[in-house]
Amino acid sequence: MAVDRDHVLRSAAALLTRKSTSTMDEVAKAAGISRATLHRLFAGRDALVRALEALGIAECEAALDAARLDEGPAREAVRRLVRELESAAGLLAFLYSENQLFEGEEQNEGWTRIDDRIAALFRRGQSSGEFRIDLTPAWLTEALYGLMASGAWAVQEGRVAANDFTHMITELLLGGALRRDETRREES
């Protein structure tokens, strides 16, 4: 019987997003295969995490394409992007916490492409006057990643309703934490 590598990866992603410290034995069990079969597919945890990274990059790039970042107001493109990324948010939260992926100069070129596309969206919003110009596109991109990871963890732990995911992230990112009337008073 052939082992479906994609099924194994998605099973590993589902488990590791819930329990990032899972052992390879636990990953194998979650995928319904033996530890030996898992080891034949992925020589160790590092190889598995790298394969999950490739999956995460592919999912992000598909979400970026589906979100049509160049269409309409930038704020609406951000909302579409968060909505498109929602299904991959747990995996992205796991990858976000995997320091080994971001050590040294060997960062996967896929993350750079993704960063560049998202930063371009924020730059477009700044140029059109929609977004603040005192925050760099790089910082807004990092803030989006942090909010996505936090949102995924909050939903996973049951602290936040899954239906509120996109709204929570986009409203905080785009509107900030200050009440609208408080913003006006400070500007006066």
Helices and strands as residue ranges (DSSP letters): H 5-18, H 24-31, H 35-41, H 45-66, H 74-85, G 86-88, H 89-96, G 99-102, H 109-127, H 137-156, G 162-164, H 165-175, H 180-187
